[in-house]
Amino acid sequence: MRIFILFIVLFPISTMLASNSSIKIIPPQSKFDSSHNYFKTLLELILYETNANYPKKDIEFSKKMEQGRAFVALKKGKLDIHWAGTSLNREKQFLAIRIPLVKGLLGYRFFIIDENKKDIFNSVETLENLKQLKACQGTYWPDTKILENAKLKVVKNPVYEAMFLQVQKGRCDYFPRGVHEIVSEVKSRKDRYKELVMYEDMIVYYPFPMYFFVSKENKALANRIEQGLLKLIESKKFDEYIQNHEVTKHLFPIENWINKKTFVLENPFMNKDEKYFNSKFWIFK
C-alpha cells in the first residue's frame, strides 16, 4: 500500500517534469519556409544564454498550423511560444516579450509580384496609385488591418503558401513581405512559381515589431526569453546574429536599400509606450 501511495504522489511530478523538458513551437509553414530557421535558432541562442539560471530545454515541433490557429494553441497550452507581428489585441491576450526579433525590419516591405507587372509598379508614384492595386495578406495577420486602415485593397487568405499562388494567378497584384524574408522566399520557390520576382524599387513601411509571445500563465518562460534577448543585445551577439544569418545577411550594409521610394503607413494597432522607444532594440530609431 505504501508503494502504491508513493507511486500516486510521485507520478504527477515525474509527468510534469517530463512535459516541461521541452519548449513546443510551430514547425516550418512549408518546405519553402526559410525564415523559420531564423527564429528557431534565435530561440536556441536565448536558451543557451540562460542555461545557468534555468533548466535545460529542448525545442519540439507541434503539428503544422497557420498563425490564427497558432495563437489559439498558445492559449490552450498546446504551444509554449510563438513569434509574430504584434497588435494591441495580441498583447492583451498574451505576454509579449517586447523586444523586436528582427530589430524593426519586419515593418519594411518589398513586394513579391509577377514579373510581367513590373511596368505597372514602375508607374506607381504615389500612395493613391498603389491603392489601385490589390495586396495579398493573411486573414489573421495584423498587417491586414494596417493596410486596410491606409485604404489599400487587400485580398485575404488564411494560408501562407496560397498567397504566392494568388499572385501568380493574378488574384492579387503584390504580396508585401518583410525585407528580411523576401529574398529567400522568392528564391526557394523559383521552380514552382517561375514568374514571381522581388520588386525592390519601392518600400511600404509601417511600425510593426515582431515579438515572441507566451501565454499569460507562463511568466517564467517570458522572463527567461527577455533575459536571454537582453544578454544577446548587450553583448552585441544579436547584431552579429542578424548580420550573419542566411535570412537577414543580404540586408547589410543597410545603406544599400534604405533610400528607395518609401510610402509610410500609420499603425494605430500597437502599443507605443516607453519600452517601444528603446533605441537598443531597433536598427533605425
DRENPA-3360 file (N, C-alpha, C; in nm, 2 decimals, always signed):
BEGIN
1 = MRIFILFI = +0.08/-0.12/+0.00/+0.00/+0.00/+0.00/+0.09/+0.13/+0.00 ~ +0.20/+0.12/+0.08/+0.29/+0.24/+0.09/+0.35/+0.27/-0.05 ~ +0.39/+0.16/-0.12/+0.45/+0.17/-0.25/+0.35/+0.23/-0.35 ~ +0.22/+0.19/-0.34/+0.12/+0.24/-0.43/+0.09/+0.39/-0.40 ~ +0.09/+0.43/-0.27/+0.07/+0.57/-0.24/+0.18/+0.65/-0.29 ~ +0.31/+0.60/-0.27/+0.42/+0.67/-0.32/+0.42/+0.69/-0.47 ~ +0.37/+0.59/-0.54/+0.36/+0.60/-0.69/+0.26/+0.70/-0.73 ~ +0.15/+0.71/-0.66/+0.04/+0.81/-0.69/+0.09/+0.95/-0.67;
9 = VLFPISTM = +0.17/+0.97/-0.56/+0.22/+1.10/-0.53/+0.33/+1.14/-0.63 ~ +0.42/+1.05/-0.66/+0.53/+1.09/-0.75/+0.50/+1.09/-0.89 ~ +0.40/+1.02/-0.94/+0.37/+1.01/-1.08/+0.34/+1.14/-1.14 ~ +0.25/+1.22/-1.08/+0.22/+1.35/-1.14/+0.34/+1.44/-1.15 ~ +0.43/+1.43/-1.05/+0.55/+1.52/-1.05/+0.64/+1.47/-1.17 ~ +0.66/+1.34/-1.18/+0.75/+1.30/-1.29/+0.69/+1.33/-1.42 ~ +0.56/+1.32/-1.43/+0.50/+1.35/-1.56/+0.51/+1.50/-1.59 ~ +0.50/+1.59/-1.49/+0.51/+1.73/-1.51/+0.66/+1.76/-1.55;
17 = LASNSSIK = +0.76/+1.70/-1.49/+0.89/+1.73/-1.52/+0.92/+1.69/-1.67 ~ +0.87/+1.57/-1.71/+0.89/+1.53/-1.84/+0.82/+1.62/-1.94 ~ +0.70/+1.67/-1.91/+0.63/+1.76/-2.00/+0.70/+1.89/-2.02 ~ +0.77/+1.93/-1.91/+0.84/+2.06/-1.91/+0.98/+2.06/-1.96 ~ +1.02/+1.94/-2.01/+1.16/+1.93/-2.06/+1.19/+1.99/-2.20 ~ +1.08/+2.03/-2.26/+1.09/+2.09/-2.40/+1.00/+2.21/-2.41 ~ +1.03/+2.29/-2.51/+0.95/+2.40/-2.55/+0.89/+2.38/-2.69 ~ +0.76/+2.38/-2.69/+0.70/+2.35/-2.82/+0.67/+2.47/-2.90;
25 = IIPPQSKF = +0.72/+2.47/-3.03/+0.69/+2.57/-3.13/+0.63/+2.51/-3.25 ~ +0.59/+2.60/-3.34/+0.54/+2.55/-3.47/+0.65/+2.51/-3.56 ~ +0.63/+2.41/-3.65/+0.73/+2.37/-3.75/+0.73/+2.47/-3.86 ~ +0.82/+2.46/-3.96/+0.81/+2.55/-4.08/+0.67/+2.54/-4.15 ~ +0.62/+2.65/-4.20/+0.49/+2.65/-4.26/+0.48/+2.57/-4.39 ~ +0.59/+2.56/-4.46/+0.60/+2.47/-4.57/+0.75/+2.44/-4.59 ~ +0.78/+2.36/-4.69/+0.92/+2.32/-4.72/+1.00/+2.44/-4.77 ~ +0.93/+2.55/-4.80/+1.00/+2.67/-4.85/+1.02/+2.77/-4.74;
33 = DSSHNYFK = +0.97/+2.75/-4.62/+0.97/+2.84/-4.51/+1.11/+2.86/-4.46 ~ +1.19/+2.94/-4.52/+1.33/+2.95/-4.48/+1.35/+3.04/-4.36 ~ +1.25/+3.14/-4.34/+1.27/+3.23/-4.23/+1.25/+3.16/-4.09 ~ +1.18/+3.05/-4.09/+1.15/+2.97/-3.97/+1.28/+2.95/-3.89 ~ +1.39/+2.91/-3.97/+1.52/+2.88/-3.90/+1.57/+3.00/-3.82 ~ +1.55/+3.12/-3.87/+1.60/+3.24/-3.80/+1.54/+3.24/-3.66 ~ +1.41/+3.22/-3.64/+1.35/+3.24/-3.51/+1.38/+3.11/-3.43 ~ +1.38/+3.00/-3.48/+1.42/+2.88/-3.41/+1.56/+2.89/-3.35;
41 = TLLELILY = +1.65/+2.93/-3.44/+1.79/+2.93/-3.40/+1.81/+3.05/-3.29 ~ +1.74/+3.16/-3.31/+1.75/+3.27/-3.21/+1.69/+3.22/-3.08 ~ +1.59/+3.14/-3.08/+1.53/+3.08/-2.95/+1.64/+2.99/-2.89 ~ +1.70/+2.91/-2.97/+1.81/+2.82/-2.92/+1.92/+2.90/-2.85 ~ +1.96/+3.01/-2.91/+2.06/+3.10/-2.86/+2.02/+3.16/-2.72 ~ +1.89/+3.20/-2.71/+1.84/+3.25/-2.59/+1.84/+3.15/-2.48 ~ +1.80/+3.03/-2.51/+1.80/+2.92/-2.41/+1.94/+2.89/-2.37 ~ +2.04/+2.89/-2.46/+2.18/+2.87/-2.43/+2.23/+2.98/-2.33;
49 = ETNANYPK = +2.20/+3.10/-2.36/+2.24/+3.21/-2.28/+2.19/+3.21/-2.14 ~ +2.08/+3.15/-2.12/+2.01/+3.15/-1.99/+2.02/+3.01/-1.92 ~ +2.10/+2.92/-1.97/+2.10/+2.78/-1.91/+2.16/+2.78/-1.77 ~ +2.24/+2.88/-1.73/+2.29/+2.89/-1.60/+2.19/+2.91/-1.49 ~ +2.08/+2.98/-1.53/+1.98/+3.02/-1.43/+1.85/+2.94/-1.45 ~ +1.83/+2.87/-1.55/+1.71/+2.80/-1.58/+1.74/+2.65/-1.62 ~ +1.64/+2.57/-1.62/+1.65/+2.43/-1.66/+1.68/+2.42/-1.81 ~ +1.76/+2.32/-1.84/+1.79/+2.29/-1.99/+1.66/+2.26/-2.06;
57 = KDIEFSKK = +1.64/+2.31/-2.17/+1.52/+2.29/-2.25/+1.56/+2.25/-2.40 ~ +1.48/+2.16/-2.45/+1.50/+2.12/-2.59/+1.38/+2.18/-2.67 ~ +1.39/+2.20/-2.80/+1.28/+2.25/-2.88/+1.21/+2.14/-2.95 ~ +1.08/+2.14/-2.94/+1.00/+2.04/-3.00/+0.90/+2.10/-3.10 ~ +0.87/+2.04/-3.21/+0.77/+2.09/-3.30/+0.63/+2.04/-3.27 ~ +0.53/+2.13/-3.29/+0.39/+2.10/-3.28/+0.35/+2.05/-3.42 ~ +0.23/+2.02/-3.44/+0.18/+1.99/-3.58/+0.17/+2.13/-3.65 ~ +0.17/+2.12/-3.78/+0.17/+2.24/-3.86/+0.04/+2.32/-3.85;
65 = MEQGRAFV = +0.05/+2.45/-3.83/-0.07/+2.53/-3.82/-0.04/+2.68/-3.87 ~ -0.15/+2.74/-3.92/-0.13/+2.88/-3.96/-0.14/+2.97/-3.84 ~ -0.12/+3.10/-3.86/-0.10/+3.20/-3.75/-0.22/+3.21/-3.66 ~ -0.34/+3.21/-3.71/-0.46/+3.22/-3.63/-0.47/+3.10/-3.53 ~ -0.45/+2.98/-3.59/-0.46/+2.86/-3.51/-0.35/+2.85/-3.41 ~ -0.23/+2.91/-3.44/-0.12/+2.90/-3.35/-0.14/+2.98/-3.22 ~ -0.21/+3.09/-3.24/-0.24/+3.17/-3.12/-0.35/+3.10/-3.03 ~ -0.44/+3.03/-3.10/-0.54/+2.95/-3.02/-0.47/+2.84/-2.95;
73 = ALKKGKLD = -0.37/+2.77/-3.01/-0.29/+2.67/-2.95/-0.21/+2.72/-2.83 ~ -0.16/+2.84/-2.85/-0.08/+2.91/-2.74/-0.16/+2.93/-2.62 ~ -0.28/+2.97/-2.64/-0.38/+3.00/-2.53/-0.41/+2.87/-2.46 ~ -0.43/+2.76/-2.53/-0.47/+2.63/-2.48/-0.35/+2.55/-2.42 ~ -0.23/+2.60/-2.43/-0.11/+2.53/-2.38/-0.06/+2.43/-2.48 ~ -0.10/+2.43/-2.60/-0.05/+2.33/-2.70/+0.07/+2.38/-2.77 ~ +0.10/+2.51/-2.75/+0.23/+2.57/-2.79/+0.28/+2.64/-2.67 ~ +0.41/+2.65/-2.66/+0.47/+2.72/-2.55/+0.51/+2.87/-2.59;
81 = IHWAGTSL = +0.55/+2.88/-2.71/+0.59/+3.02/-2.76/+0.57/+3.03/-2.91 ~ +0.53/+3.15/-2.95/+0.51/+3.18/-3.09/+0.56/+3.32/-3.12 ~ +0.61/+3.33/-3.24/+0.66/+3.46/-3.29/+0.57/+3.52/-3.39 ~ +0.54/+3.65/-3.39/+0.45/+3.71/-3.48/+0.46/+3.86/-3.47 ~ +0.41/+3.93/-3.57/+0.39/+4.07/-3.56/+0.29/+4.11/-3.45 ~ +0.32/+4.22/-3.38/+0.23/+4.25/-3.26/+0.11/+4.33/-3.30 ~ +0.02/+4.33/-3.20/-0.10/+4.41/-3.21/-0.15/+4.44/-3.07 ~ -0.23/+4.54/-3.05/-0.29/+4.56/-2.92/-0.37/+4.45/-2.86;
89 = NREKQFLA = -0.44/+4.38/-2.95/-0.52/+4.27/-2.91/-0.44/+4.15/-2.87 ~ -0.33/+4.12/-2.94/-0.24/+4.01/-2.90/-0.17/+4.04/-2.77 ~ -0.13/+4.17/-2.75/-0.07/+4.20/-2.62/-0.16/+4.20/-2.50 ~ -0.29/+4.21/-2.53/-0.40/+4.20/-2.43/-0.42/+4.05/-2.39 ~ -0.41/+3.96/-2.49/-0.44/+3.82/-2.46/-0.32/+3.74/-2.41 ~ -0.20/+3.79/-2.45/-0.08/+3.71/-2.43/+0.03/+3.79/-2.36 ~ +0.14/+3.73/-2.31/+0.25/+3.80/-2.27/+0.35/+3.82/-2.39 ~ +0.37/+3.94/-2.42/+0.46/+3.97/-2.53/+0.60/+4.01/-2.47;
97 = IRIPLVKG = +0.70/+3.95/-2.53/+0.84/+3.99/-2.49/+0.87/+4.10/-2.58 ~ +0.87/+4.22/-2.54/+0.86/+4.34/-2.63/+1.00/+4.38/-2.67 ~ +1.07/+4.29/-2.73/+1.20/+4.32/-2.80/+1.19/+4.27/-2.94 ~ +1.20/+4.36/-3.04/+1.18/+4.32/-3.18/+1.28/+4.22/-3.22 ~ +1.23/+4.11/-3.28/+1.32/+3.99/-3.31/+1.40/+4.01/-3.44 ~ +1.36/+4.11/-3.52/+1.45/+4.14/-3.64/+1.48/+4.29/-3.63 ~ +1.48/+4.35/-3.51/+1.52/+4.49/-3.49/+1.44/+4.59/-3.57 ~ +1.31/+4.56/-3.59/+1.22/+4.65/-3.65/+1.21/+4.64/-3.80;
105 = LLGYRFFI = +1.29/+4.55/-3.86/+1.29/+4.53/-4.01/+1.16/+4.47/-4.07 ~ +1.08/+4.41/-3.98/+0.96/+4.35/-4.03/+0.87/+4.45/-4.10 ~ +0.87/+4.58/-4.05/+0.79/+4.68/-4.10/+0.83/+4.74/-4.23 ~ +0.95/+4.70/-4.28/+0.99/+4.75/-4.41/+0.96/+4.64/-4.52 ~ +0.87/+4.68/-4.61/+0.81/+4.58/-4.70/+0.85/+4.60/-4.85 ~ +0.92/+4.50/-4.91/+0.93/+4.49/-5.05/+0.81/+4.40/-5.10 ~ +0.79/+4.40/-5.23/+0.67/+4.33/-5.29/+0.72/+4.20/-5.37 ~ +0.64/+4.10/-5.35/+0.65/+3.98/-5.45/+0.55/+4.01/-5.55;
113 = IDENKKDI = +0.59/+4.01/-5.68/+0.50/+4.04/-5.79/+0.52/+3.94/-5.90 ~ +0.43/+3.94/-6.00/+0.45/+3.87/-6.13/+0.54/+3.96/-6.21 ~ +0.65/+3.91/-6.26/+0.75/+3.99/-6.33/+0.68/+4.06/-6.45 ~ +0.57/+4.01/-6.51/+0.50/+4.08/-6.62/+0.43/+4.21/-6.58 ~ +0.43/+4.23/-6.45/+0.36/+4.36/-6.40/+0.46/+4.46/-6.35 ~ +0.59/+4.44/-6.38/+0.69/+4.54/-6.34/+0.66/+4.68/-6.39 ~ +0.61/+4.69/-6.51/+0.59/+4.83/-6.57/+0.48/+4.90/-6.49 ~ +0.38/+4.82/-6.44/+0.27/+4.87/-6.36/+0.33/+4.93/-6.23;
121 = FNSVETLE = +0.41/+4.86/-6.17/+0.47/+4.91/-6.04/+0.57/+5.02/-6.06 ~ +0.64/+5.02/-6.18/+0.73/+5.13/-6.21/+0.65/+5.26/-6.22 ~ +0.53/+5.25/-6.26/+0.45/+5.37/-6.28/+0.38/+5.42/-6.15 ~ +0.40/+5.35/-6.04/+0.34/+5.39/-5.91/+0.43/+5.50/-5.85 ~ +0.37/+5.62/-5.84/+0.44/+5.74/-5.79/+0.39/+5.78/-5.65 ~ +0.27/+5.75/-5.62/+0.20/+5.80/-5.50/+0.13/+5.68/-5.43 ~ +0.09/+5.70/-5.31/+0.01/+5.61/-5.24/-0.12/+5.59/-5.30 ~ -0.17/+5.70/-5.36/-0.30/+5.69/-5.43/-0.29/+5.59/-5.55;
129 = NLKQLKAC = -0.18/+5.59/-5.62/-0.15/+5.50/-5.73/-0.16/+5.35/-5.68 ~ -0.09/+5.33/-5.56/-0.08/+5.20/-5.50/-0.22/+5.15/-5.46 ~ -0.31/+5.24/-5.43/-0.44/+5.20/-5.38/-0.52/+5.14/-5.50 ~ -0.48/+5.15/-5.62/-0.55/+5.09/-5.73/-0.52/+4.94/-5.75 ~ -0.41/+4.90/-5.68/-0.37/+4.76/-5.69/-0.41/+4.68/-5.57 ~ -0.41/+4.55/-5.58/-0.46/+4.46/-5.47/-0.34/+4.39/-5.40 ~ -0.34/+4.39/-5.27/-0.23/+4.32/-5.19/-0.29/+4.19/-5.14 ~ -0.21/+4.09/-5.14/-0.24/+3.96/-5.07/-0.19/+3.98/-4.93;
137 = QGTYWPDT = -0.27/+3.93/-4.83/-0.24/+3.93/-4.69/-0.30/+3.82/-4.62 ~ -0.24/+3.78/-4.51/-0.30/+3.67/-4.43/-0.43/+3.72/-4.35 ~ -0.52/+3.63/-4.35/-0.65/+3.67/-4.29/-0.63/+3.71/-4.14 ~ -0.54/+3.65/-4.07/-0.53/+3.67/-3.93/-0.40/+3.76/-3.89 ~ -0.34/+3.82/-4.00/-0.22/+3.89/-3.97/-0.26/+4.04/-3.94 ~ -0.19/+4.10/-3.84/-0.22/+4.24/-3.81/-0.19/+4.33/-3.92 ~ -0.10/+4.29/-4.01/-0.07/+4.37/-4.13/-0.20/+4.41/-4.21 ~ -0.29/+4.31/-4.21/-0.41/+4.33/-4.29/-0.49/+4.45/-4.25;
145 = KILENAKL = -0.50/+4.47/-4.12/-0.57/+4.59/-4.06/-0.49/+4.72/-4.09 ~ -0.36/+4.71/-4.09/-0.28/+4.82/-4.11/-0.30/+4.87/-4.26 ~ -0.30/+4.78/-4.35/-0.31/+4.81/-4.49/-0.46/+4.86/-4.52 ~ -0.55/+4.80/-4.46/-0.69/+4.84/-4.47/-0.71/+4.98/-4.41 ~ -0.65/+5.01/-4.30/-0.66/+5.14/-4.24/-0.60/+5.25/-4.33 ~ -0.51/+5.21/-4.42/-0.45/+5.31/-4.51/-0.53/+5.31/-4.64 ~ -0.64/+5.24/-4.65/-0.73/+5.24/-4.76/-0.67/+5.16/-4.88 ~ -0.58/+5.07/-4.85/-0.53/+4.99/-4.96/-0.62/+4.86/-4.98;
153 = KVVKNPVY = -0.63/+4.82/-5.10/-0.71/+4.70/-5.13/-0.64/+4.57/-5.08 ~ -0.71/+4.48/-5.01/-0.65/+4.36/-4.96/-0.73/+4.24/-4.99 ~ -0.66/+4.14/-5.05/-0.72/+4.01/-5.07/-0.67/+3.92/-4.96 ~ -0.76/+3.86/-4.88/-0.72/+3.79/-4.76/-0.72/+3.64/-4.79 ~ -0.63/+3.57/-4.72/-0.62/+3.42/-4.73/-0.56/+3.37/-4.60 ~ -0.62/+3.27/-4.54/-0.56/+3.22/-4.41/-0.44/+3.13/-4.43 ~ -0.41/+3.09/-4.55/-0.30/+3.00/-4.58/-0.18/+3.07/-4.64 ~ -0.07/+3.08/-4.57/+0.05/+3.15/-4.61/+0.10/+3.11/-4.75;
161 = EAMFLQVQ = +0.11/+2.98/-4.78/+0.17/+2.93/-4.90/+0.07/+2.97/-5.02 ~ -0.06/+2.98/-5.00/-0.15/+3.00/-5.10/-0.14/+3.14/-5.16 ~ -0.08/+3.23/-5.09/-0.07/+3.37/-5.14/+0.03/+3.39/-5.25 ~ +0.13/+3.30/-5.26/+0.22/+3.30/-5.37/+0.15/+3.26/-5.50 ~ +0.07/+3.16/-5.48/-0.01/+3.12/-5.60/-0.11/+3.23/-5.64 ~ -0.17/+3.30/-5.55/-0.26/+3.40/-5.58/-0.20/+3.51/-5.66 ~ -0.07/+3.55/-5.63/+0.00/+3.65/-5.71/+0.02/+3.60/-5.85 ~ +0.07/+3.47/-5.86/+0.10/+3.42/-5.99/-0.03/+3.41/-6.08;
169 = KGRCDYFP = -0.14/+3.38/-6.01/-0.27/+3.37/-6.09/-0.34/+3.50/-6.11 ~ -0.28/+3.61/-6.06/-0.34/+3.74/-6.08/-0.46/+3.77/-5.99 ~ -0.48/+3.70/-5.89/-0.59/+3.73/-5.80/-0.56/+3.84/-5.71 ~ -0.43/+3.87/-5.69/-0.39/+3.99/-5.63/-0.26/+4.04/-5.70 ~ -0.22/+4.16/-5.68/-0.11/+4.22/-5.76/+0.03/+4.21/-5.69 ~ +0.02/+4.21/-5.56/+0.15/+4.20/-5.49/+0.13/+4.14/-5.35 ~ +0.24/+4.09/-5.30/+0.24/+4.02/-5.17/+0.35/+4.09/-5.09 ~ +0.32/+4.19/-5.00/+0.42/+4.26/-4.93/+0.49/+4.17/-4.83;
177 = RGVHEIVS = +0.62/+4.17/-4.83/+0.70/+4.08/-4.74/+0.81/+4.16/-4.67 ~ +0.84/+4.13/-4.55/+0.95/+4.19/-4.48/+1.08/+4.18/-4.56 ~ +1.16/+4.29/-4.55/+1.28/+4.29/-4.63/+1.37/+4.18/-4.60 ~ +1.36/+4.12/-4.48/+1.45/+4.01/-4.44/+1.39/+3.88/-4.49 ~ +1.27/+3.87/-4.53/+1.20/+3.75/-4.57/+1.21/+3.72/-4.72 ~ +1.20/+3.83/-4.79/+1.16/+3.82/-4.93/+1.26/+3.75/-5.02 ~ +1.39/+3.77/-5.00/+1.49/+3.71/-5.09/+1.48/+3.56/-5.09 ~ +1.48/+3.50/-4.97/+1.48/+3.36/-4.95/+1.34/+3.30/-5.00;
185 = EVKSRKDR = +1.23/+3.38/-4.98/+1.10/+3.33/-5.02/+1.09/+3.31/-5.17 ~ +1.14/+3.41/-5.24/+1.13/+3.41/-5.39/+1.23/+3.30/-5.44 ~ +1.35/+3.30/-5.39/+1.45/+3.20/-5.44/+1.41/+3.06/-5.41 ~ +1.35/+3.03/-5.30/+1.32/+2.89/-5.27/+1.20/+2.84/-5.35 ~ +1.12/+2.93/-5.41/+1.00/+2.89/-5.48/+1.02/+2.91/-5.63 ~ +1.14/+2.93/-5.68/+1.16/+2.97/-5.82/+1.12/+2.86/-5.91 ~ +1.14/+2.73/-5.88/+1.10/+2.62/-5.97/+0.95/+2.61/-5.98 ~ +0.88/+2.64/-5.87/+0.73/+2.63/-5.87/+0.66/+2.75/-5.93;
193 = YKELVMYE = +0.71/+2.87/-5.89/+0.65/+3.00/-5.94/+0.75/+3.08/-6.02 ~ +0.77/+3.04/-6.14/+0.87/+3.10/-6.22/+0.86/+3.25/-6.25 ~ +0.73/+3.29/-6.25/+0.71/+3.43/-6.28/+0.72/+3.53/-6.17 ~ +0.73/+3.48/-6.05/+0.74/+3.56/-5.93/+0.88/+3.62/-5.91 ~ +0.88/+3.75/-5.88/+1.01/+3.82/-5.86/+0.99/+3.92/-5.74 ~ +1.10/+3.96/-5.69/+1.10/+4.06/-5.58/+1.11/+4.20/-5.65 ~ +1.01/+4.28/-5.62/+1.01/+4.42/-5.67/+1.07/+4.51/-5.55 ~ +1.19/+4.56/-5.58/+1.26/+4.63/-5.47/+1.29/+4.78/-5.49;
201 = DMIVYYPF = +1.21/+4.84/-5.59/+1.23/+4.98/-5.62/+1.13/+5.06/-5.54 ~ +1.06/+5.00/-5.45/+0.96/+5.07/-5.37/+0.94/+5.00/-5.23 ~ +0.93/+5.07/-5.13/+0.91/+5.01/-4.99/+0.78/+5.07/-4.93 ~ +0.70/+4.99/-4.87/+0.59/+5.03/-4.78/+0.64/+5.01/-4.64 ~ +0.64/+5.11/-4.56/+0.68/+5.10/-4.42/+0.57/+5.13/-4.32 ~ +0.56/+5.05/-4.22/+0.48/+5.08/-4.10/+0.55/+5.02/-3.98 ~ +0.54/+5.09/-3.86/+0.59/+5.04/-3.74/+0.53/+4.90/-3.71 ~ +0.61/+4.80/-3.70/+0.55/+4.67/-3.68/+0.65/+4.57/-3.63;
209 = PMYFFVSK = +0.68/+4.57/-3.50/+0.78/+4.48/-3.45/+0.73/+4.34/-3.44 ~ +0.81/+4.24/-3.45/+0.78/+4.10/-3.43/+0.83/+4.06/-3.29 ~ +0.74/+4.00/-3.21/+0.78/+3.96/-3.08/+0.76/+3.81/-3.06 ~ +0.83/+3.76/-2.96/+0.79/+3.63/-2.90/+0.67/+3.65/-2.81 ~ +0.57/+3.56/-2.82/+0.46/+3.56/-2.73/+0.45/+3.43/-2.66 ~ +0.41/+3.44/-2.53/+0.38/+3.32/-2.45/+0.24/+3.34/-2.38 ~ +0.19/+3.24/-2.32/+0.06/+3.25/-2.25/+0.08/+3.33/-2.12 ~ -0.03/+3.39/-2.08/-0.02/+3.47/-1.95/+0.02/+3.39/-1.83;
217 = ENKALANR = +0.00/+3.26/-1.84/+0.03/+3.17/-1.73/+0.18/+3.13/-1.73 ~ +0.25/+3.16/-1.83/+0.39/+3.12/-1.85/+0.49/+3.23/-1.82 ~ +0.48/+3.30/-1.71/+0.56/+3.41/-1.68/+0.71/+3.38/-1.67 ~ +0.74/+3.26/-1.62/+0.88/+3.21/-1.61/+0.95/+3.21/-1.74 ~ +0.88/+3.15/-1.84/+0.93/+3.15/-1.98/+0.95/+3.29/-2.03 ~ +0.85/+3.37/-2.01/+0.86/+3.51/-2.06/+0.98/+3.58/-2.00 ~ +1.00/+3.56/-1.87/+1.12/+3.63/-1.81/+1.25/+3.57/-1.87 ~ +1.25/+3.44/-1.89/+1.38/+3.38/-1.94/+1.41/+3.43/-2.08;
225 = IEQGLLKL = +1.30/+3.44/-2.17/+1.32/+3.49/-2.30/+1.37/+3.64/-2.30 ~ +1.31/+3.72/-2.22/+1.35/+3.86/-2.21/+1.50/+3.87/-2.16 ~ +1.53/+3.79/-2.06/+1.67/+3.80/-2.01/+1.77/+3.76/-2.11 ~ +1.73/+3.65/-2.19/+1.83/+3.60/-2.29/+1.84/+3.70/-2.40 ~ +1.73/+3.76/-2.45/+1.74/+3.86/-2.55/+1.83/+3.98/-2.51 ~ +1.80/+4.03/-2.38/+1.88/+4.14/-2.34/+2.03/+4.11/-2.33 ~ +2.06/+3.99/-2.29/+2.21/+3.95/-2.28/+2.27/+3.95/-2.42 ~ +2.19/+3.90/-2.52/+2.24/+3.90/-2.66/+2.26/+4.04/-2.71;
233 = IESKKFDE = +2.17/+4.13/-2.68/+2.18/+4.27/-2.72/+2.30/+4.34/-2.66 ~ +2.31/+4.32/-2.53/+2.42/+4.39/-2.46/+2.56/+4.34/-2.50 ~ +2.57/+4.21/-2.53/+2.70/+4.15/-2.57/+2.73/+4.17/-2.72 ~ +2.63/+4.23/-2.80/+2.64/+4.26/-2.94/+2.62/+4.13/-3.02 ~ +2.59/+4.01/-2.95/+2.57/+3.89/-3.02/+2.45/+3.89/-3.11 ~ +2.35/+3.97/-3.07/+2.23/+3.99/-3.15/+2.26/+4.05/-3.29 ~ +2.34/+4.16/-3.28/+2.38/+4.22/-3.41/+2.46/+4.13/-3.49 ~ +2.55/+4.05/-3.44/+2.63/+3.96/-3.51/+2.54/+3.85/-3.58;
241 = YIQNHEVT = +2.44/+3.81/-3.50/+2.34/+3.71/-3.55/+2.26/+3.76/-3.67 ~ +2.21/+3.88/-3.66/+2.12/+3.93/-3.76/+2.20/+3.96/-3.89 ~ +2.33/+4.00/-3.87/+2.42/+4.03/-3.98/+2.47/+3.91/-4.05 ~ +2.47/+3.80/-3.99/+2.53/+3.68/-4.05/+2.43/+3.56/-4.08 ~ +2.31/+3.57/-4.03/+2.22/+3.46/-4.06/+2.18/+3.46/-4.21 ~ +2.16/+3.35/-4.27/+2.13/+3.34/-4.41/+2.00/+3.42/-4.45 ~ +1.91/+3.43/-4.36/+1.78/+3.50/-4.39/+1.80/+3.65/-4.39 ~ +1.89/+3.71/-4.31/+1.90/+3.85/-4.30/+2.03/+3.91/-4.35;
249 = KHLFPIEN = +2.13/+3.84/-4.37/+2.26/+3.90/-4.40/+2.26/+3.98/-4.53 ~ +2.17/+3.95/-4.63/+2.17/+4.03/-4.75/+2.13/+4.17/-4.73 ~ +2.08/+4.20/-4.61/+2.03/+4.34/-4.58/+2.14/+4.44/-4.54 ~ +2.26/+4.38/-4.53/+2.37/+4.46/-4.48/+2.48/+4.47/-4.60 ~ +2.53/+4.59/-4.61/+2.51/+4.72/-4.53/+2.37/+4.78/-4.56 ~ +2.31/+4.83/-4.46/+2.17/+4.88/-4.47/+2.16/+4.99/-4.57 ~ +2.27/+5.07/-4.59/+2.27/+5.18/-4.68/+2.23/+5.14/-4.83 ~ +2.25/+5.01/-4.86/+2.22/+4.97/-5.00/+2.07/+4.98/-5.03;
257 = WINKKTFV = +1.98/+4.99/-4.93/+1.84/+4.98/-4.97/+1.75/+5.09/-4.90 ~ +1.80/+5.16/-4.80/+1.71/+5.24/-4.72/+1.67/+5.37/-4.80 ~ +1.73/+5.41/-4.91/+1.70/+5.53/-4.98/+1.60/+5.51/-5.09 ~ +1.53/+5.40/-5.10/+1.44/+5.38/-5.20/+1.31/+5.45/-5.18 ~ +1.23/+5.46/-5.28/+1.09/+5.53/-5.27/+1.01/+5.46/-5.16 ~ +0.97/+5.53/-5.07/+0.90/+5.47/-4.95/+0.77/+5.54/-4.92 ~ +0.67/+5.46/-4.90/+0.53/+5.50/-4.85/+0.52/+5.46/-4.71 ~ +0.50/+5.56/-4.62/+0.49/+5.53/-4.48/+0.34/+5.53/-4.44;
265 = LENPFMNK = +0.30/+5.42/-4.37/+0.17/+5.40/-4.32/+0.16/+5.41/-4.17 ~ +0.05/+5.45/-4.12/+0.03/+5.46/-3.98/-0.01/+5.32/-3.93 ~ +0.04/+5.29/-3.80/-0.01/+5.16/-3.74/-0.07/+5.20/-3.61 ~ -0.21/+5.22/-3.60/-0.27/+5.25/-3.48/-0.31/+5.13/-3.39 ~ -0.26/+5.01/-3.43/-0.30/+4.89/-3.36/-0.19/+4.83/-3.27 ~ -0.09/+4.92/-3.23/+0.02/+4.86/-3.15/+0.05/+4.96/-3.03 ~ +0.11/+4.90/-2.93/+0.15/+4.97/-2.81/+0.28/+5.04/-2.83 ~ +0.27/+5.17/-2.80/+0.39/+5.25/-2.82/+0.43/+5.33/-2.69;
273 = DEKYFNSK = +0.44/+5.25/-2.58/+0.48/+5.31/-2.45/+0.63/+5.33/-2.45 ~ +0.69/+5.36/-2.34/+0.83/+5.40/-2.33/+0.92/+5.28/-2.37 ~ +0.88/+5.16/-2.35/+0.97/+5.04/-2.39/+0.98/+5.03/-2.54 ~ +0.88/+5.07/-2.61/+0.89/+5.07/-2.76/+1.00/+5.15/-2.81 ~ +1.03/+5.26/-2.74/+1.13/+5.36/-2.80/+1.27/+5.33/-2.75 ~ +1.30/+5.22/-2.70/+1.44/+5.19/-2.66/+1.52/+5.17/-2.78 ~ +1.61/+5.26/-2.81/+1.69/+5.25/-2.93/+1.78/+5.13/-2.95 ~ +1.81/+5.06/-2.84/+1.89/+4.94/-2.84/+1.82/+4.83/-2.92;
281 = FWIFK = +1.69/+4.84/-2.93/+1.61/+4.73/-2.98/+1.59/+4.74/-3.13 ~ +1.63/+4.85/-3.19/+1.60/+4.88/-3.33/+1.72/+4.91/-3.41 ~ +1.71/+4.88/-3.54/+1.82/+4.92/-3.63/+1.81/+5.06/-3.67 ~ +1.68/+5.11/-3.69/+1.66/+5.25/-3.71/+1.57/+5.30/-3.60 ~ +1.62/+5.40/-3.53/+1.54/+5.47/-3.42/+1.58/+5.61/-3.40;
% end
